[in-house]
Amino acid sequence: MKKYWCFFIAIWFVTTHLFCNIDQLAQEAATQGYHQEFIGLVEMIYGKGFLSQGGEDSIDQMFEGVDLDGCALLDIGSGLGLPLIYTAKNYEVRAVGIEAQKWMVERANRNLQNASEELKGTVDFLNANNLRQFSDQTFDVVMSKEALLHIPLEIKEQFFKEICRVLKPGSQIVILDWMHSRPNYTSKTKRMMEIDEVAYNLISPAEYEEVLSKVGFSDVRINDITSQYAKLSEESKNKIISLKSAIQSIPNGIQKSDFRRRQSTAIRRS
Ligand SMILES: C[S@@+](CC[C@H](N)C(=O)[O-])C[C@H]1O[C@@H](n2cnc3c(N)ncnc32)[C@H](O)[C@@H]1O
């Protein structure tokens, strides 16, 4: 009996320790580079409540051919909430967004309150960096827009396994994400990552396909929208330049040197 307990405690310790490490890695990667004082700038360029390019059009594009009415939908890395809020304006979804940063969840809830009268579906934003709180087969659709690139390489497979676990059989995952096209980053890409300071843990389309298939997904389709994003980046660059004085006057925000830094990031991306 005593032996049995020792064994049990050892397992408990190992699993807890493992989760702590995984959570810590995910949390560090999620929060790196997303500073509150820059969010005003990001929203000026990408649109209110969006932390990624493309606005509402890109959400429409993600869900082309997917009927979301009546679905339980999970958004991983829901940020300031607009991708999910916009989706709940268009579909009768029961949506949940998880976001690793507490202050972003608070902002998302404020955005949700402001949109409450326009919603067809329901939305809940939760502060979490993993899916452990969800039971097996909870969701009909999982979406994620430009967030999974932050998941550290060493826990990617585990994270996708979790996504598979919380999805019902026969359901779908719709991801818009950054991938790399060469095994080694070019010096320009490395420089961009350095300046951006966010955690870019990119994998290639082939690696994406491999990991998704390995954890149990089938019928993986990849749509390369690089040229469309190059155009969006060009537009973002022009917007930054045209808003230069407004950006410089953000209270407690962007100093001249920051502006030059951010501007050069946008230029490099295009
Ligand atoms: C580029 S932003 C995109 C936010 C939102 N999807 C959008 O398009 O506006 C990426 C977000 O993913 C969040 N994130 C990264 N890793 C996460 C994780 N493991 N769990 C929850 N959120 C995460 C970051 O905190 C950040 O808010």
The ligand as a Gaussian input file, in Angstrom:
#p B3LYP/6-31G(d) Opt

LIG

0 1
 C       -0.988000      38.409000     -32.822000
 S       -2.048000      38.307000     -31.435000
 C       -3.579000      37.920000     -32.274000
 C       -4.789000      38.165000     -31.410000
 C       -6.122000      37.903000     -32.124000
 N       -6.232000      36.534000     -32.570000
 C       -6.293000      38.840000     -33.282000
 O       -6.163000      38.401000     -34.436000
 O       -6.552000      40.035000     -33.030000
 C       -1.611000      36.765000     -30.675000
 C       -2.297000      36.571000     -29.314000
 O       -2.138000      35.212000     -28.918000
 C       -1.988000      35.192000     -27.502000
 N       -1.396000      33.888000     -27.161000
 C       -0.198000      33.378000     -27.533000
 N       -0.003000      32.154000     -27.008000
 C       -1.140000      31.855000     -26.300000
 C       -1.559000      30.718000     -25.533000
 N       -0.772000      29.654000     -25.348000
 N       -2.783000      30.751000     -24.963000
 C       -3.593000      31.831000     -25.106000
 N       -3.240000      32.955000     -25.806000
 C       -2.031000      32.948000     -26.392000
 C       -1.114000      36.419000     -27.235000
 O       -1.193000      36.833000     -25.887000
 C       -1.733000      37.434000     -28.194000
 O       -2.771000      38.146000     -27.609000

